[in-house]
């Protein structure tokens, strides 16, 4: 699966004057198979968009997100014996990432991508993830470049 980071959706949805807008839009509209993102990315996008969209628009974005972007939403693994065990494991894995100089949200997001064995991680913020995961990290423009 090709994991897509929040920043690409933010630019496509909110920043049409950004130099990367046309690439973000083209990448998100590309007919790539197995596109995914995490529930954390979706809610990060909603939080950022809340400054620009009204409640109705936010609800529409939340409910229609998988269909609009033809994307699967990934959730953290919850196959633990208790909520406490889930939280302990999730926070332990997150702390390992934080020790690698990652912020909390990026660490949560990367953990989900790794749990689901994603084949690529696509972001404009390569430096936030590169060297902190075995998943190849790339940008939308490199994904769109002819092979």
N, C-alpha and C positions, 0 to 999 in steps of 0.2 A: 504494500500500500504506500502511496505517496502522501506524506503528512504535510499539511499546509499550515503555516504559522499565522497568527493573528494579524501581523502587520500588513500582509498582502490584502486581506479583507478590508482592513481599515482604509488603506489607500484607495481601493476600488470603490468602497461605499461612501467615503467622506471627503476625500481629497482629490477632486478631479483636476486641480491645477498642479498637482505634484508631477514632477518629471517622470516618475515611475508609473503613473496612472494607466497609460495605454498598455504597458507591458503587464501590469497586474490584471487588468481587465481581459486581455488576450489570454493570459495564462489561466485565469479562472474559467474562461469560456472554452478553453481547449478541451478536446474530447479525450482527455487522459482517463484511463481506467483506474479504478480503485483509489480515488481521491478521498482523503479523510482529514479530519481535524479532531480536536478533543472538546469535550463539554467545557473545559476550562477556557479554551480559545474562544468558544462562542460567547461565554459570559464575559470574558475580557473585552471582546468586541462590543457587546451590549453596554458595558460600563463606559467605554470610550464614546460610543454613539449616543449615549444618554444626554450628552451636552448639546447634540445637534438635532436629535429626533424627539418627537413627542411620544407619549405613552402608547398611543395607537400604532405608530410606526415601529416602536420597539417591539411590541407584541407581534406584529406582522413579521419582523425580522426573526424573532425567536422561533415562531411556529413554522415559518416557511423556509428557514435557512437550508435544510438538507435538499429541498426540491430546487430552490433558486440556484444553488451552486452545484447541484448533482453530486453531493458529497455525503459521506458516512460520518456520523458523530461517534467518536470513541469515548468510552468511559473507563475510569480506572478499574482494574480487576478487584472484585469484591469477594473472591472465593476464599474467604477466611472464616474461621470458626465463630468469630464474634466481631461486633463493631469496634471493640477495643483493639483486637488483633489487627483489623484492617487499618485503623488509625496509626497504630504503632509501626506497622510495616511501611505504610505510605510516608510517614514522617521520617523514618530511618532512611529510606531511599532518597527522600528529598534532601535530607541533611548531607548525604554523600555528595549530591550535586552542588549544594551550597558551598561545601568545602572546596569545590572546583571553581569557585568564584562565579556562581550563578545567582540571580535573584530568585525569590521564592516562586513566583508564577512561572518563570521559564523552567525551573526545576520540576514543578508539577507537570507541566506540559511535556517535557522531554521524557519523564517517567512513563507517561501514557503511551507515547510513541514507541518507546522501547518495549513496554509490556506487550504491545500488539505487533512487534517485529516488523515495523515499517521499513521499507526498502530505501526511502529517501526522505529527507527533511528539507522542505523548501521555505525559505525565509529571506527577507532583505537583511536581516541581522545575523549574518553568518558568524560573525565574531562572538556572538552570545552563546553559540552552540558547538562550533567546531572545536575539536579536541576534547570534548566533554562527553562524547558518545561514539559508538561504533557505527551509527547510522551516517551514511554520507550526507553532508549538509551542502546545499546549493541555493542558488537564487532563481527566481522565475525566468529572468532573461537567459540564463544558462540552460534551463530546462527547455526553453523554446528554440534554442540555437540548433541549426541543422547538425545532424550527427555526421 
